[in-house]
Amino acid sequence: MPTPISTQPIRRYRSLKKEPLVAILGRPNVGKSAFVNRICGTQNGGAIVADEEGITRDRTYRDANFLGENFQVVDTGGLVFADDESTLFAREIREQAMVAIDESSGVVLVVDGKIGMTAMDQQIAEFLRKDVLSRNLPVILAVNKCESETVGALNAAEFWNLGLGEPIPVSALHGVGTAEVLERLFEEIKQKQSAALPGFGTKDALAAFDELERPEEINVAIVGRPNVGKSSLLNALFGDQRAIVSKMAGTTRDSIDAVMERPGDNEGDLPTIYRFVDTAGIRRRAKVEYGPEFFMVNRALRAIRRADVVLLVMDATAGVTEQDRILAQKIADDGRACAIICNKWDAVVDKDSSTYDKSVKYIRAEMPQIRWAPILFISAETGQRVGKIYNVVDDAIGAHRKRISTSVLNEVLRDAILWQPPPARRNGAQAKIYYCNQVSTRPPTIVVFCNDPKLVNDNYKRYLDRKFRESLDGFEATPVRWIFRGRRARDIMRAKDMNGNPGDGGKGVSYPFPHAD
């Protein structure tokens, strides 16, 4: 049965914990992402770091902990106040940085101690003095690449001229000075009371955090080829410019998340949290060179493995490509619930009453790897049918966690075998299937016991999968894993608790199916 549709409106998630948010700012290529990885302890799997400008574009959030105090860190792109052809997405990156400052409880300005003070550093410092310090937000100056004990402090002394207080020499690569930056930042947050939570930094506040009941969080990964509208879909779901969008393929670099919530149907119920993760476009492996794009693709594939539901976004005007099939196979192999989102439906020309049915039939034929996935035709630009994605996600979650009783499973299995027994080989060997049961969920996993698993070919496995989906409701958006295990007939005879014919209480008959006599 489909999941009942909730009448509660979807809105942006407002965290009950109200952890302070620290914004990391600076000009391009000074080590902001490396500094974020050092603070959050995410050197492996954290922000993408490379020795070139413009790797980080959108703002990305990460959790951190310092001296038992939880907080969040937002990494931003390099701030450039001059717009020209050499500064790609400078205006959009500035907008993302402004949003990060508005949300933050404190700001850390990262500068490069090896190169020294530049005109860009002075422009950013002037902006922070005028617009940020006036809001009573603390600003800490961290001079990166000062790992040398002899000249590190000397290199940092030059940045007194920025007028942002004492510069602290740090090294994001080695961790030097990181604790001093956080200690100074936390002291100023407590003095200026810029954190949203009263009593930040006290034991009472920490104890109150532990008593809070956390709502369930559903991870939804948005994946697809480059330039199919993944970031546009995230912005449409979020209702704001959460990710930078352009017609140029490869605009999104790192994984970007947007958290939405649906309040509980009854008063006192915890809300349902949806964390949508926008990923970089995944190109064919042969076209991906080792470097930033290699790590971007790996980050996107990791998002698939960690997701509860995967939204495979396709371009409705381009049709199904080979890369779409490869991604579909990856989703099925990882056992993730999936929905196919055909974007740019408004750009399809000459639509008539039969276009929808023809399109569904075409996608089913071209993508047999996820023939069970629901298909939704949307337009992220106009917002057409975007709101239906939440109901599709809810149904997919229900299917991914569905459990069927053993008696029902064996009844369906018996009918399937009566209709089509397992095929025999030329030498007369034939698989004898005894019984089955479901051993796990996420995805639903069914173990089938037979005399020899090698006698069950792939065609017959697909036949069983199709018959089970036809007979049982609720598996429309999830893969079903089939595991065939060999078992001797005399072991089946001795098992007194095995599942026999449906309705006999799970006991008594050693061979529940006629062909296994």
Beta strands, then each sheet from edge to edge (+ up, - down):
strand 1: 11-12
strand 2: 21-25
strand 3: 60-66
strand 4: 69-75
strand 5: 106-112
strand 6: 139-144
strand 7: 168-169
strand 8: 217-224
strand 9: 256-262
strand 10: 272-278
strand 11: 309-315
strand 12: 337-343
strand 13: 375-377
strand 14: 433-440
strand 15: 445-450
strand 16: 481-486
sheet 1: 1+ 9- 10+ 8+ 11+ 12+ 13+
sheet 2: 3+ 4- 2- 5- 6- 7-
sheet 3: 14+ 15- 16-
end
